[in-house]
Amino acid sequence: MEPMKAHPVRRALTAAVAAALLGTLLIAGQAAAAEGASDAVPVGETWYDTDGNAIQAHGGGFLEYDGWYYWVGENKRHDSALFLAVSLYRSQDLKQWEFVGDLLTADTPGVCTTGTYAGTACKIERPKLVRNEATGKFVLWGHWETADSYAASHLIVATSDTIDGEYAVERNFRPGAGEVATEHADPTYPGTDGKWGYGSRDFTVFQDPDTGDAYLVSSQDHLSMRVYPLTADYTDVDWANSYPLFENRRREAPALAKIDGRYVIITSAQSGWYPNQAMYATTSDIADPAGWSQLAPVGNNTAYYSQPTNIMTLQGADGNPQYLYMGDRWNPGALGSSTYVWLPLTVDGADLSMDFHPEWDFDPATGSIVVPDLALVSEGRPVEATLADAAYPPSAANDGIAYNLNTSGDNTNYYKPAGVPFTWQVDLGRTRDLSRIDLSWRSYNGSETYSAYTVSASRDGRTWTRLADRSANTTVGFTTDALSGRYRHVRIEVTSVVNDHNGNAASWAAGLVEAQVWA
């Protein structure tokens, strides 16, 4: 194995240290719970704060202020979609997070009342926090809904004089309410004129680092998004100067950043709590509705089992920024156990890419993201597999195409076996010191499945050693397994494929989008 490197080029650690760090996440949960800290960023694993509690900051927003990174998000420790609290954490190294407090709770005055709705329960999702330099106020935004549906499609705004202070609700509204008639009614609207305004669901708030201007981008309905300039005090939207974005493309979960003078947005498709392919687009002028590029895929076909929530800019000591994708790995059966997928983004001109790393480190002194320096050794190598559909050959599972160009239904490129069980194996060309295997599974939107499987390896292609046993796997879309030892051949054996929605066998949905062996 190779040393780790500072993303994207600087080598930083010895091979021995890299090997040790690759095993960190195998004991991270136990060690963190005992010691109340995380030594690395645990991608897709439970992340503990400095008190030893699982971090509850889902759908989060981030703000760098006064020497600290602040992370605000949904507290789901009660395993419910209903609002419990918006919680705040802080860190100086992105790894060890201290719980600061709850900014909003169900007891906050006005948090669950608006228009004709005066319930005692509601929903607040994807909170975002910004600071207005002119007013000195901290402004907290959220997506608000009644307890019983997602028909209201509101925004809620609260402000405070201090980042960890008492936040007061300023407004709970739909943009353009009282002025704009739209197709989707707001059940909380007190009027009878049908002018209930633009609905707003998944959203983000973005503050331009060059101009100080701020914007809100949200899913207006099931089909399109909308871009709003914020008012000068950041507590309202300028709906009259808003415009639709990605019309009829069914995008949601926006995350926005400014990279090399261009605005970059990452969004997901709509598949409930299940993951799907993230897409990005760019523009040089956020005020120009026609300036956005076409949507292009980033990451694999399920965004490594995550949904985007934020893009963080990390300023390096050398003046060169790095960018961090931040996503949620939702667990709909136990929302409080949902985890976080934070991964470095690579920028190459106008192109954006994202590779998976099961763990990585951050050096706050240099502002450098440090990732394991491993080689992908399986791509394009000879493969053997159980009989396949001719249109979806075994070679599709290591051709370097892990993404999906469809926004619904099936994937666009994958190996499709004739049935289940099936095997797929690759010849790496020579003996390699194996580190891990990442598997991007076929994922049919609306009928997402999980596969029970094992991973074995061989030096000669005849005698096999089992390296990973995932016979009890119930994770859909994307899995990763640590490997060890020197081998030339790697085999995946799938024994069952199950529809996660109903528990039924689903051999018709079996398939591998990409198998990546790292050494």
Disulfide bonds with the S-S distance in Angstrom:
Cys112-Cys122 2.16
